[in-house]
Structure formats: C-alpha cells, structure tokens
Amino acid sequence: MKIKASDLHFSRPILEKFDTLREELLKLFALEKYIDKKKGELGNYKDNLDELTALKSVYSYHKKR
C-alpha cells in the first residue's frame, strides 16, 4: 500500500513532536561529533605523554653517566 504525500494531513501536536525529535537528533549528532573530537585530542595527549616519558627516561639515563 502506497500513501501519497498529498493525502496526508498532520495535526499540530504531531508536527511539534516531529520538530522536537529532529532538534534532539541534531543535538545528539553535535554531541557525538564533539566527543569524537575530544577522543582524538585525548589520544594525541596520551601519545605525547608517552613520548615525553620516554625522553625523560633517556635523559635521566644519560645524565647519570
């Protein structure tokens, strides 16, 4: 059964609910994008911290000699 768009009529509560759901989805997509960005920054931070720790140990080793 196919429904033609011209045969549909929406009540105000349904349209308002649709708008509310659409806004919520947009917020969730924005939040997901923000979280992904922060995860990338955290990964970079951890990589830099590991590198600094390794450099510190090398520096400490050579300083003792």
ChimeraX commands (.cxc) that place a marker at each C-alpha (Angstrom):
marker #1 position 0.00,0.00,0.00 radius 0.5
marker #1 position 1.43,3.30,-1.05 radius 0.5
marker #1 position 0.50,6.53,0.67 radius 0.5
marker #1 position 0.59,9.73,-1.31 radius 0.5
marker #1 position 2.11,12.73,0.44 radius 0.5
marker #1 position -0.81,14.83,-0.72 radius 0.5
marker #1 position -3.22,12.53,1.16 radius 0.5
marker #1 position -1.51,13.14,4.48 radius 0.5
marker #1 position -2.52,15.84,6.89 radius 0.5
marker #1 position -0.75,16.34,10.17 radius 0.5
marker #1 position -2.06,17.68,13.40 radius 0.5
marker #1 position -0.15,20.38,15.27 radius 0.5
marker #1 position 0.87,18.01,18.14 radius 0.5
marker #1 position 2.38,15.57,15.65 radius 0.5
marker #1 position 4.30,18.33,13.88 radius 0.5
marker #1 position 5.54,19.69,17.20 radius 0.5
marker #1 position 6.66,16.22,18.28 radius 0.5
marker #1 position 8.46,15.77,14.97 radius 0.5
marker #1 position 10.25,19.11,15.40 radius 0.5
marker #1 position 11.22,18.18,18.96 radius 0.5
marker #1 position 12.62,14.83,17.82 radius 0.5
marker #1 position 14.52,16.49,14.97 radius 0.5
marker #1 position 16.07,19.00,17.38 radius 0.5
marker #1 position 17.06,16.20,19.75 radius 0.5
marker #1 position 18.71,14.29,16.90 radius 0.5
marker #1 position 20.66,17.38,15.87 radius 0.5
marker #1 position 21.84,17.84,19.45 radius 0.5
marker #1 position 22.90,14.20,19.67 radius 0.5
marker #1 position 24.80,14.40,16.37 radius 0.5
marker #1 position 26.58,17.54,17.58 radius 0.5
marker #1 position 27.42,15.86,20.88 radius 0.5
marker #1 position 28.75,12.78,19.09 radius 0.5
marker #1 position 30.95,14.99,16.89 radius 0.5
marker #1 position 32.26,16.83,19.98 radius 0.5
marker #1 position 33.01,13.55,21.77 radius 0.5
marker #1 position 34.87,12.19,18.74 radius 0.5
marker #1 position 36.95,15.37,18.60 radius 0.5
marker #1 position 37.80,15.12,22.31 radius 0.5
marker #1 position 38.72,11.44,21.94 radius 0.5
marker #1 position 41.17,12.41,19.21 radius 0.5
marker #1 position 42.66,15.11,21.43 radius 0.5
marker #1 position 42.95,12.66,24.30 radius 0.5
marker #1 position 44.71,10.16,22.05 radius 0.5
marker #1 position 47.20,12.86,21.00 radius 0.5
marker #1 position 47.73,13.79,24.64 radius 0.5
marker #1 position 48.46,10.18,25.60 radius 0.5
marker #1 position 50.89,9.80,22.70 radius 0.5
marker #1 position 52.70,12.98,23.68 radius 0.5
marker #1 position 52.81,11.93,27.32 radius 0.5
marker #1 position 54.30,8.55,26.39 radius 0.5
marker #1 position 56.90,10.26,24.22 radius 0.5
marker #1 position 57.80,12.70,27.00 radius 0.5
marker #1 position 58.11,9.86,29.50 radius 0.5
marker #1 position 60.46,8.01,27.15 radius 0.5
marker #1 position 62.54,11.13,26.57 radius 0.5
marker #1 position 62.70,11.75,30.30 radius 0.5
marker #1 position 63.98,8.24,30.96 radius 0.5
marker #1 position 66.62,8.59,28.22 radius 0.5
marker #1 position 67.65,11.96,29.60 radius 0.5
marker #1 position 67.86,10.57,33.15 radius 0.5
marker #1 position 69.94,7.63,31.95 radius 0.5
marker #1 position 72.44,9.87,30.13 radius 0.5
marker #1 position 72.58,12.35,32.97 radius 0.5
marker #1 position 73.69,9.61,35.40 radius 0.5
marker #1 position 76.62,8.56,33.15 radius 0.5
marker link #1:1,2 radius 0.2
marker link #1:2,3 radius 0.2
marker link #1:3,4 radius 0.2
marker link #1:4,5 radius 0.2
marker link #1:5,6 radius 0.2
marker link #1:6,7 radius 0.2
marker link #1:7,8 radius 0.2
marker link #1:8,9 radius 0.2
marker link #1:9,10 radius 0.2
marker link #1:10,11 radius 0.2
marker link #1:11,12 radius 0.2
marker link #1:12,13 radius 0.2
marker link #1:13,14 radius 0.2
marker link #1:14,15 radius 0.2
marker link #1:15,16 radius 0.2
marker link #1:16,17 radius 0.2
marker link #1:17,18 radius 0.2
marker link #1:18,19 radius 0.2
marker link #1:19,20 radius 0.2
marker link #1:20,21 radius 0.2
marker link #1:21,22 radius 0.2
marker link #1:22,23 radius 0.2
marker link #1:23,24 radius 0.2
marker link #1:24,25 radius 0.2
marker link #1:25,26 radius 0.2
marker link #1:26,27 radius 0.2
marker link #1:27,28 radius 0.2
marker link #1:28,29 radius 0.2
marker link #1:29,30 radius 0.2
marker link #1:30,31 radius 0.2
marker link #1:31,32 radius 0.2
marker link #1:32,33 radius 0.2
marker link #1:33,34 radius 0.2
marker link #1:34,35 radius 0.2
marker link #1:35,36 radius 0.2
marker link #1:36,37 radius 0.2
marker link #1:37,38 radius 0.2
marker link #1:38,39 radius 0.2
marker link #1:39,40 radius 0.2
marker link #1:40,41 radius 0.2
marker link #1:41,42 radius 0.2
marker link #1:42,43 radius 0.2
marker link #1:43,44 radius 0.2
marker link #1:44,45 radius 0.2
marker link #1:45,46 radius 0.2
marker link #1:46,47 radius 0.2
marker link #1:47,48 radius 0.2
marker link #1:48,49 radius 0.2
marker link #1:49,50 radius 0.2
marker link #1:50,51 radius 0.2
marker link #1:51,52 radius 0.2
marker link #1:52,53 radius 0.2
marker link #1:53,54 radius 0.2
marker link #1:54,55 radius 0.2
marker link #1:55,56 radius 0.2
marker link #1:56,57 radius 0.2
marker link #1:57,58 radius 0.2
marker link #1:58,59 radius 0.2
marker link #1:59,60 radius 0.2
marker link #1:60,61 radius 0.2
marker link #1:61,62 radius 0.2
marker link #1:62,63 radius 0.2
marker link #1:63,64 radius 0.2
marker link #1:64,65 radius 0.2
view
